Amino acid sequence: MDSAPSSAFGASLAGGDFDVVGFLLRPQTVLRVVSWVFAIVVFGCITAEGYINPTIHDKEVRCMFNQNDSACHYAVFVGVLAFLACVAFFVLDAYFLRISNANQRKHVVTVDLIFSGVWTFLWFVCFCLLANQWSYTQNVDLIPGDAARATIAFTFFSIVTWGLLTFFAVKRYRQGVEDLIQNFSESATNHATPYPPSYPAYPTSGTDSYQQPPFIPSAQPQDESGYHAPVY
């Protein structure tokens, strides 16, 4: 019978009690909570103070970053999805320790790796976009500068936290693949032990069930009287 691996992708397989304190102190858990807070700050600042009236007589609100509504929409989009993703991955991390199937664990880690890498890039684009638009913004005195600068700062901090989440996801993925390869190699080695072939034993002594009788030359036929004519 194949032996199942005792651990996969950075954690032991399902079994035992759930360690709440140990889970909360894990680096991935701390980074997800911090990233969750940073996302709230980013889209919270924009939705609360990010839209202003460019002039006193203008009733239409515009984005505080150079009146570019696309910049505010993009930052809110990235921030809201990052907020939801942090909650989803937080639940998956807690459930991850109870998954006994190594393939399912691999899928969870792969999704975490891809999403964290993509969102690290999106946060970088968001930081560059907001910083660039803020540098071209006019009438800064009429704009809540603290909210704008906080938004830019926390987009930069989000790059760091999501980059670290990507690093830990890569590390966990590589560790899981190495564990699976090692367990597969050990299983193949255990099943590759050669055994000598067995053949049926034949009796080497005793009387065979069939034995051909020795050759006995047949006697010459004789006359019934037993008389032989003389030879002259």
N, C-alpha and C positions, 0 to 999 in steps of 0.2 A: 504494500500500500504506500502511495506517495505521502511523504511527510509535508504538511502545510507549514509555511513560514510562520515563525512566532511574531514577526514584526514586519511592517511594510510602510514606506513613505513617512519615516520619521516618528512613528509611534507604534506601540505594541498593538496587536490585534485585539478584537473585542473581548472583553472579559474584565472582571474586577469592578470595583466601585469607581464612580466618577469623582476625580479630585478637583473640586471647585477652585480652591486656592491655587493649586498648581496650574490650572487652566488659565485663570485670570492673570497670573504672573508670567505667562509665556510671552516672548517678544512679539509674536504675531498678534496675539490678543491686544497687547498694549498699543501696538501700531494701528490696529483697526479702530480702537476707541479714539486715539488721537486724530486719525484721518477723518473719522466721523465728525469730531468736533470742528476740525478745520473746514470741512465741507459746509457745515451749518453756518459758520462765520462768513464764508464766501457768498453763498446765495442769500443769506440773511441780510448782509449789508447792502446788497444790490436791490433786493426786493423792498427793503425798508427805506433806504436813502439813495438808491442808485438812480432814480429818475427825478429830474428837476425841471423847472421852467427856465428855458434859456434866457428869457427876458421877463420883465415885470408884466408886460402886456400880453405875453404869449401864454395861452391857456393849455397848449399841448405840451405834455411832458416829454423829455428826451433823456437819453442815457447820459450820465455825468461824465463818461469817458469820451470826450470830444463829440458829444451828441451822436455817437455811433451806437444805435440800438442793437446792431448785430453783436457788438462786443459784450453788452450786458446779457443778451439772450444766450450767447455761447457760454459765458461764465455760469449762469444759472443752470443751464443744461448739464454741464460737467459737474457742478456742485451737487445738484439733486440726485443724479445717477450715482455719484460717488457715495452720497449719504445712504441710498438704498442698498448699494452693493456692500457697504460696510456692515449693515445689519444682516444681509443675507449670508455673507461669508462668516460673520460671527456665529450665526446659528449652525452653519455647515461645519465650522471648526469644532463646535461642541458635539455635534453628531458624528463627526469624523472618527472620534475615538471608539465609537460603537459599531463601526462598519467592519465586518469580518471578511468581506470580499476584496481581494487585492486589486482587481480590475476596477471596481467601483471607486476605490481610493485613488487609483491612478487618474480616473476621469475628473474627480473633484480637484486634485492637485493641478491637473492640466488646465482646467477652466480658471482656477485661481491664478496660475502663471500667466496665461494669455490676457486675462482681464487686467491684472495688475500692471503688466507691461504696457498695454494700450493706454490705460488711464494715467500712467506716468508721462507718456508722451502728450496726452491731451492736456494735462495740467501744465506742462512746459509750454505748449502752444498758447494756452490761456494766459499764462504769466507774460509771455512776450507780447501778446495782443494788448492786454490791459496796460502794461507799462508803456508800450508805444503810443497808444491812444491818449494816455494821461499826459505824456510829454507834449502833445499837440493841443491839449485842452486850453481854451481861453476862458477868461473871467473866472479864475480859480477862486476868487473871493466869494463868489455866489454859489460855490459848490461845497458840500460837506467833505472837506479834504481828508479828515480823519477816516471816514468810511472808505474813501477811495484808496488811501494808502493801506488801510487794514486789509482790504480785499486783495490788493497786489501782494502784500506780504504773505498772506495765508495761502495764496496760490503757489507762491514759492515754497513755503513749508510743506505743502501737499506734494510737491515734486519729490521732496526728500523722503517723506513717509511712504508714499507709494513706490518709490524706487527701492526702499528697504523691504517692503512687502514683496516686490518682484524678486529681490535677492533671496529672501527666505523661501519663496516658492520654488525657485530654481534649485536651491540647496536640497529642499525636501524631495523634489522630483528626481534629482540625480541619486540621492540616497536610496529612494525607493526602487529605482531601476537596478542599482547595484545589489540591493538585498534580494530582488527577484532573481537576478542572474546567479548570485551565489547559491541560493536555495535550489535553483534548477540544476546547477552543476553538481551539488552534493547529492541530489536525488538521482541524477544520471550515473554518478559514480557508484552509488549503492546498488543500482540495478544492473551494473555492467560486470559483476563478479562472475568469472567463467566457472562452469561446473563440468567435470569429466563426463563424457557420455557413458551411459550404462547399457550393457548388452546382456541378453539372456544367457545364463550359464548352462553349459551342456555337460552331461555326465562324462567323467573321464575314467570311471572304473565300473565294474559290474558287467553283466551280460547284456548285450544289445537285445532289443526286442526281436530282431530278425538277424539271422546269421546264415550265410549260404553254406550248405554242406560241402565237405571236400570232394574233389573230383574222384570218382571211382570208375575205372575203365570197365566197360561192359564185357562180360565173358562171351567167348565164342560159342555159338550154338552147337550142340552135339545131338547125335541121333538118339532116339529114345532107348535103343538097345545098348548103346555104349560101345558098339563094335566098330573097329577101324580096319579098313582093308589094308592088307600088307602092300608094301611098295617093293616092286622088283626092279 
